[in-house]
Amino acid sequence: MQNIFKTEIIKQHPTLPARITKITTPHGEILTPAFMPVGTRAFVNLMTPVDLKNAGSQIILGGNTYHMLCAPGMEIIQAMGGMHRFMDWQHPMLTDSGGFQVFSLSKNKKICKIDEKGAHFKHPLSGAIIHLTPETSIAAQKIIGADIIMAFDECTPEEGGREAALAAMDRTHRWLQESIEAHAKNPHSAYGHKQALFGIIQGGSFLDLREKSAEQIVNANVDGIAIGGEVIGYNMEKTLEVIDHVRPLLPENKTRYTMGVGLHPEDLIKVSERGIDIYDCVAPTRNARHGTLYCGNIVLTEDWLRFENLGENGKISIKKSTYAKDENPIMPGCRCYTCRHFSRAYLHFLFKQQSMAYANLASIHNIHVMHEICATMRNIILQNGDCNNVDTEYLYTGS
């Protein structure tokens, strides 16, 4: 395997910003658009690495820095040879810097306090203080060993208005430079693998701040560019507005990543249409565990695609008694393992029994749907945007 990180543009859609890129990492290649299942605590809930690969996963978000510092701790991860070996995921991996927890946990000052140097977290079990700074975050991510690591940032809250957005952005920019300096000392993991460092555009819902932040991140010459903040993925109308505003500022030859996008299959289509390459979200597996399963048709339009909702807004609630005798698969035409072997009636039964088998089969389906959409988008772009020539035999990326 090549010990490099590189992004190459393979094909551009003829009329849209959508594109296919090939990302080369020490643990393999990724063809984008690509969805990343989330394994925040060193596992994707109730899915094995084999499940993930068979569902079509090329890359995962594995092991959030804050949570890995809490458990199992860096000593154990390093003793096991890094996160890839620890999880038995021998493919590309991205990890988060802990910046989201700066946003989420600082709402309770007893748990997390922010200062200009970083964040002080109270360990949820021992009560010990975890001090996350750009330097300690990068150091931890090198022990985690992910192929793509993130600059330490402060995820921008939507509450607090412009003042809060500006403060978070300024901290993010200062911490970016400190993250770059820490990474530059040795741009490899603790195991000798080349790591790519991504910067994160903040600025909340304020387009002028987003523009200022985008210019700062681009000029920092990082390996890839993420768009973050509480609004991204949560409010899709504002998410698309932000992407449209900053895209002209982004270099063509670097990976573009929207953090937290994927609440609904249609969300992937909308951001990819605007030139985004990768995205992650906990929603597909979380929804699956709670009984919400994606259901719709992938419909080819004149030059792109859409997810035609079936059920209730593109989802079915498998807990409902109406599915108790339903012999159909979750989603018509779906080729995931679950839909090829099991009925809605069986999944309804498993859910009512509170069986872990239900959560596994449900998660396989929801993750597969996200990958199927990405595969369809790649196929359309390869066919020069001509949906009439899309070969459906190559839409499924799993096995």
C-alpha positions as CSV (number, residue, x, y, z in Angstrom):
1,M,0.0,0.0,0.0
2,Q,1.2,3.5,-0.8
3,N,2.3,5.6,2.2
4,I,0.9,8.8,0.8
5,F,-2.2,11.0,0.8
6,K,-3.4,12.4,-2.5
7,T,-6.6,13.7,-4.0
8,E,-7.2,13.4,-7.8
9,I,-10.2,14.6,-9.8
10,I,-11.4,11.6,-11.9
11,K,-14.4,13.1,-13.6
12,Q,-16.5,16.3,-13.4
13,H,-20.2,16.3,-14.0
14,P,-20.7,18.3,-17.3
15,T,-23.3,20.7,-15.9
16,L,-23.1,20.5,-12.1
17,P,-20.3,21.0,-9.6
18,A,-20.7,17.3,-8.7
19,R,-17.5,15.3,-9.3
20,I,-15.7,12.0,-8.7
21,T,-12.4,12.2,-6.9
22,K,-10.0,9.4,-5.9
23,I,-8.4,9.8,-2.5
24,T,-5.3,7.7,-1.9
25,T,-4.4,6.9,1.7
26,P,-2.0,4.5,3.3
27,H,-4.9,2.1,4.0
28,G,-6.5,2.2,0.5
29,E,-8.3,4.3,-2.0
30,I,-11.7,6.0,-1.8
31,L,-13.9,7.0,-4.8
32,T,-16.1,9.9,-4.0
33,P,-18.9,10.9,-3.4
34,A,-18.6,8.7,-0.3
35,F,-20.5,8.4,2.9
36,M,-18.7,7.6,6.1
37,P,-20.5,5.5,8.8
38,V,-19.6,6.8,12.3
39,G,-17.8,4.7,14.9
40,T,-17.5,7.4,17.6
41,R,-16.3,5.0,20.3
42,A,-14.2,2.7,18.1
43,F,-17.1,0.7,16.8
44,V,-20.1,1.4,14.5
45,N,-23.0,0.5,16.7
46,L,-24.1,-3.2,16.1
47,M,-22.1,-3.5,12.8
48,T,-19.0,-5.6,12.3
49,P,-16.2,-4.5,9.9
50,V,-17.4,-7.3,7.6
51,D,-21.0,-5.8,7.7
52,L,-19.6,-2.4,6.9
53,K,-17.5,-3.6,3.9
54,N,-20.3,-5.7,2.5
55,A,-22.7,-2.8,2.8
56,G,-20.3,-0.7,0.6
57,S,-18.3,1.3,3.1
58,Q,-15.0,2.6,1.8
59,I,-14.0,4.8,4.7
60,I,-15.4,5.2,8.3
61,L,-15.1,7.9,11.0
62,G,-13.5,5.7,13.6
63,G,-12.7,6.8,17.2
64,N,-13.5,10.3,18.2
65,T,-10.5,11.8,20.0
66,Y,-12.3,12.9,23.1
67,H,-14.1,9.6,23.6
68,M,-10.9,7.6,22.9
69,L,-9.1,9.6,25.6
70,C,-11.9,8.7,28.0
71,A,-11.9,5.0,27.0
72,P,-10.0,2.9,26.4
73,G,-7.2,5.5,26.6
74,M,-4.2,6.2,24.4
75,E,-2.0,3.7,26.2
76,I,-4.2,0.8,25.2
77,I,-4.7,2.0,21.6
78,Q,-1.0,2.4,21.1
79,A,-0.3,-1.0,22.6
80,M,-2.7,-2.5,20.1
81,G,-1.0,-0.8,17.2
82,G,-3.5,1.9,16.5
83,M,-7.2,2.1,15.7
84,H,-7.1,0.2,12.5
85,R,-5.8,-2.9,14.2
86,F,-7.8,-2.3,17.4
87,M,-11.1,-2.2,15.3
88,D,-9.9,-4.7,12.6
89,W,-10.8,-2.1,10.0
90,Q,-8.0,-2.3,7.5
91,H,-9.3,0.4,5.2
92,P,-9.3,4.3,5.2
93,M,-10.3,6.0,8.4
94,L,-11.0,9.6,9.5
95,T,-11.1,10.7,13.1
96,D,-12.6,13.8,14.8
97,S,-10.4,16.1,16.9
98,G,-12.8,16.5,19.8
99,G,-14.0,19.9,18.6
100,F,-17.6,18.8,18.6
101,Q,-17.4,17.9,22.3
102,V,-16.1,21.4,22.9
103,F,-19.4,22.6,21.6
104,S,-21.7,20.0,23.1
105,L,-20.2,19.4,26.6
106,S,-19.4,23.1,27.3
107,K,-23.1,23.7,27.7
108,N,-22.5,22.2,31.2
109,K,-19.7,24.2,32.8
110,K,-19.3,21.4,35.4
111,I,-18.3,19.0,32.6
112,C,-16.3,21.3,30.2
113,K,-14.8,24.7,30.4
114,I,-13.3,26.5,27.4
115,D,-10.3,28.9,27.5
116,E,-8.2,30.4,24.7
117,K,-5.8,27.5,24.9
118,G,-8.4,24.7,24.6
119,A,-11.0,22.8,26.6
120,H,-10.9,21.2,30.1
121,F,-13.1,18.2,30.3
122,K,-14.1,16.3,33.4
123,H,-13.7,12.5,32.8
124,P,-17.3,11.0,33.0
125,L,-16.1,8.2,35.3
126,S,-12.9,9.1,37.2
127,G,-13.5,12.8,37.4
128,A,-9.9,13.5,36.1
129,I,-9.4,16.5,33.9
130,I,-8.8,15.9,30.2
131,H,-7.1,19.0,28.8
132,L,-7.6,19.1,25.0
133,T,-5.5,21.6,23.1
134,P,-4.4,21.7,19.5
135,E,-1.2,20.0,20.5
136,T,-2.8,17.3,22.7
137,S,-5.5,16.6,20.1
138,I,-3.0,16.1,17.3
139,A,-0.9,14.0,19.5
140,A,-3.9,11.8,20.4
141,Q,-4.9,11.5,16.7
142,K,-1.4,10.3,15.8
143,I,-1.8,7.5,18.3
144,I,-5.3,6.7,17.0
145,G,-3.5,6.5,13.6
146,A,-6.4,7.6,11.3
147,D,-5.5,8.4,7.7
148,I,-7.3,11.8,7.9
149,I,-7.1,13.8,11.1
150,M,-8.8,17.1,11.9
151,A,-7.5,20.4,13.2
152,F,-8.7,21.1,16.7
153,D,-11.7,23.5,16.4
154,E,-14.7,24.8,18.2
155,C,-17.9,23.7,16.6
156,T,-20.0,26.9,16.2
157,P,-23.3,26.9,18.1
158,E,-26.4,28.4,16.5
159,E,-27.4,30.0,19.9
160,G,-25.6,33.1,20.9
161,G,-25.8,34.9,17.6
162,R,-23.0,36.6,15.7
163,E,-20.9,37.2,18.8
164,A,-20.7,33.5,19.6
165,A,-20.0,32.6,16.0
166,L,-17.2,35.1,15.7
167,A,-15.6,33.9,19.0
168,A,-15.7,30.3,17.9
169,M,-14.3,31.1,14.5
170,D,-11.4,33.1,15.9
171,R,-10.5,30.3,18.3
172,T,-10.8,27.8,15.4
173,H,-8.4,29.9,13.3
174,R,-5.9,30.2,16.2
175,W,-6.1,26.5,17.0
176,L,-5.7,25.7,13.3
177,Q,-2.3,27.2,13.2
178,E,-1.3,25.5,16.4
179,S,-2.6,22.2,15.0
180,I,-0.6,22.7,11.8
181,E,2.6,23.4,13.8
182,A,2.0,20.2,15.9
183,H,1.4,18.1,12.8
184,A,4.3,19.5,10.9
185,K,6.8,18.1,13.5
186,N,6.0,14.7,12.2
187,P,3.2,14.3,9.5
188,H,2.9,10.6,10.2
189,S,1.0,8.5,12.7
190,A,2.7,6.7,15.6
191,Y,2.9,3.7,13.2
192,G,4.7,5.5,10.4
193,H,1.7,6.1,8.1
194,K,1.2,9.4,6.3
195,Q,-1.6,11.4,7.8
196,A,-3.6,14.2,6.1
197,L,-4.7,17.2,8.2
198,F,-8.0,18.9,7.4
199,G,-9.0,22.4,8.4
200,I,-12.6,23.3,9.3
201,I,-14.5,26.3,8.0
202,Q,-16.7,27.8,10.8
203,G,-18.8,31.0,11.0
204,G,-22.2,29.7,11.8
205,S,-25.1,31.0,9.6
206,F,-23.3,34.2,8.8
207,L,-22.1,34.1,5.2
208,D,-19.5,36.9,5.6
209,L,-17.9,34.9,8.5
210,R,-18.0,31.8,6.4
211,E,-16.2,33.6,3.6
212,K,-13.6,34.9,6.0
213,S,-13.1,31.5,7.5
214,A,-12.9,29.8,4.1
215,E,-10.1,32.2,3.0
216,Q,-8.2,31.5,6.3
217,I,-8.5,27.7,5.9
218,V,-7.5,27.7,2.2
219,N,-4.5,29.9,2.8
220,A,-3.3,27.6,5.6
221,N,-2.6,25.0,2.9
222,V,-4.1,22.0,4.7
223,D,-4.7,18.7,2.9
224,G,-8.4,18.9,2.8
225,I,-11.2,21.3,3.8
226,A,-14.2,20.6,6.0
227,I,-17.3,22.7,6.6
228,G,-18.5,22.4,10.2
229,G,-20.7,24.0,12.8
230,E,-24.0,23.0,14.4
231,V,-26.0,24.2,11.4
232,I,-24.3,21.9,8.9
233,G,-26.4,18.9,8.3
234,Y,-29.0,19.9,10.9
235,N,-30.5,22.7,8.8
236,M,-30.2,21.6,5.2
237,E,-31.5,24.8,3.7
238,K,-28.8,26.8,5.5
239,T,-26.2,24.1,4.8
240,L,-26.8,24.4,1.0
241,E,-26.6,28.2,1.3
242,V,-23.2,28.0,3.0
243,I,-21.9,25.5,0.5
244,D,-23.0,27.6,-2.4
245,H,-21.3,30.7,-0.8
246,V,-17.9,29.2,0.0
247,R,-17.5,26.7,-2.9
248,P,-16.0,29.3,-5.3
249,L,-13.3,29.9,-2.7
250,L,-12.3,26.3,-2.4
251,P,-9.4,24.7,-4.4
252,E,-10.4,22.1,-6.9
253,N,-7.7,19.6,-6.0
254,K,-8.5,19.2,-2.3
255,T,-11.1,17.0,-0.6
256,R,-14.3,18.7,0.5
257,Y,-16.0,17.4,3.6
258,T,-19.4,18.4,5.1
259,M,-19.4,17.3,8.8
260,G,-22.6,15.7,10.0
261,V,-24.5,15.5,6.7
262,G,-26.7,12.5,6.3
263,L,-29.9,12.8,8.3
264,H,-31.8,11.7,5.2
265,P,-30.6,10.0,1.9
266,E,-31.7,13.0,-0.1
267,D,-29.2,15.2,1.9
268,L,-26.2,13.3,0.3
269,I,-27.6,14.0,-3.2
270,K,-28.0,17.7,-2.5
271,V,-24.5,18.4,-1.1
272,S,-22.8,16.2,-3.7
273,E,-24.6,18.1,-6.4
274,R,-22.8,21.1,-5.1
275,G,-19.4,19.6,-5.3
276,I,-18.9,18.0,-1.8
277,D,-16.9,14.8,-1.7
278,I,-17.3,13.1,1.7
279,Y,-19.7,13.3,4.6
280,D,-20.6,11.5,7.8
281,C,-23.6,11.2,10.1
282,V,-24.7,9.0,13.0
283,A,-28.3,9.2,11.9
284,P,-28.5,6.0,9.6
285,T,-27.5,3.6,12.4
286,R,-29.2,5.6,15.2
287,N,-32.5,5.7,13.2
288,A,-32.1,2.0,12.5
289,R,-31.8,1.1,16.1
290,H,-34.9,3.0,17.0
291,G,-37.0,1.4,14.3
292,T,-36.8,4.0,11.5
293,L,-35.7,2.4,8.2
294,Y,-35.1,4.3,4.9
295,C,-37.6,3.5,2.2
296,G,-37.7,5.1,-1.3
297,N,-36.8,4.8,-4.9
298,I,-33.6,6.1,-6.4
299,V,-35.0,8.0,-9.4
300,L,-32.8,9.1,-12.3
301,T,-33.7,12.6,-13.6
302,E,-32.4,14.2,-16.8
303,D,-28.9,14.8,-15.5
304,W,-28.9,13.8,-11.8
305,L,-31.0,11.8,-9.3
306,R,-33.4,12.1,-6.4
307,F,-34.6,9.9,-3.6
308,E,-38.4,9.5,-4.1
309,N,-39.8,9.1,-0.7
310,L,-42.0,6.0,0.2
311,G,-43.6,5.5,3.5
312,E,-43.5,8.5,5.8
313,N,-41.0,11.0,4.3
314,G,-38.8,8.3,2.9
315,K,-38.9,6.1,6.1
316,I,-41.0,3.4,7.6
317,S,-41.4,2.8,11.4
318,I,-41.0,-0.9,11.6
319,K,-42.4,-1.0,15.1
320,K,-45.9,-0.3,13.7
321,S,-48.3,-3.3,13.8
322,T,-49.1,-2.8,10.1
323,Y,-45.8,-4.5,9.3
324,A,-46.5,-7.6,11.4
325,K,-47.6,-9.7,8.4
326,D,-45.9,-7.7,5.6
327,E,-43.9,-10.1,3.4
328,N,-42.1,-7.3,1.5
329,P,-38.5,-6.2,2.0
330,I,-37.9,-2.9,3.7
331,M,-37.3,-1.1,0.5
332,P,-38.4,-2.2,-3.0
333,G,-35.5,-3.1,-5.2
334,C,-32.9,-2.8,-2.4
335,R,-30.0,-5.3,-2.7
336,C,-28.7,-5.1,0.8
337,Y,-28.2,-8.3,2.7
338,T,-31.2,-7.5,4.9
339,C,-33.7,-6.9,2.0
340,R,-32.4,-9.9,0.1
341,H,-33.1,-12.3,2.9
342,F,-35.7,-10.9,5.3
343,S,-39.2,-9.4,5.3
344,R,-40.7,-6.4,7.1
345,A,-42.7,-8.9,9.2
346,Y,-39.5,-10.6,10.5
347,L,-37.9,-7.3,11.3
348,H,-41.0,-6.1,13.1
349,F,-40.9,-9.3,15.1
350,L,-37.2,-8.9,16.0
351,F,-37.8,-5.3,17.0
352,K,-40.7,-6.3,19.3
353,Q,-38.4,-8.9,20.8
354,Q,-35.8,-6.2,21.4
355,S,-33.3,-8.5,19.6
356,M,-29.8,-7.3,18.9
357,A,-30.2,-9.2,15.6
358,Y,-32.8,-6.5,14.6
359,A,-30.4,-3.6,15.1
360,N,-27.7,-5.3,13.1
361,L,-30.0,-6.1,10.1
362,A,-31.6,-2.6,10.3
363,S,-28.2,-0.8,10.4
364,I,-27.0,-2.9,7.5
365,H,-30.0,-1.7,5.4
366,N,-29.7,2.0,6.3
367,I,-26.0,2.2,5.7
368,H,-26.4,0.3,2.4
369,V,-28.9,2.9,1.2
370,M,-26.5,5.7,1.8
371,H,-23.8,3.9,-0.1
372,E,-26.1,2.9,-3.0
373,I,-26.9,6.6,-3.5
374,C,-23.2,7.4,-3.6
375,A,-22.6,4.6,-6.1
376,T,-25.4,5.9,-8.3
377,M,-24.0,9.4,-8.2
378,R,-20.6,8.2,-9.2
379,N,-22.1,6.2,-12.1
380,I,-24.0,9.2,-13.4
381,I,-20.9,11.3,-13.4
382,L,-18.9,8.6,-15.1
383,Q,-21.6,8.5,-17.8
384,N,-21.2,12.3,-18.4
385,G,-24.4,13.1,-16.6
386,D,-26.5,11.1,-19.0
387,C,-28.8,9.1,-16.8
388,N,-30.1,7.1,-19.8
389,N,-26.8,5.2,-19.9
390,V,-26.4,4.4,-16.3
391,D,-25.8,0.6,-15.9
392,T,-27.7,-0.5,-12.9
393,E,-25.5,-3.6,-12.6
394,Y,-22.8,-1.4,-11.1
395,L,-24.8,0.7,-8.7
396,Y,-24.3,-1.7,-5.8
397,T,-21.0,-1.3,-4.1
398,G,-21.2,-4.1,-1.6
399,S,-21.3,-7.9,-1.9
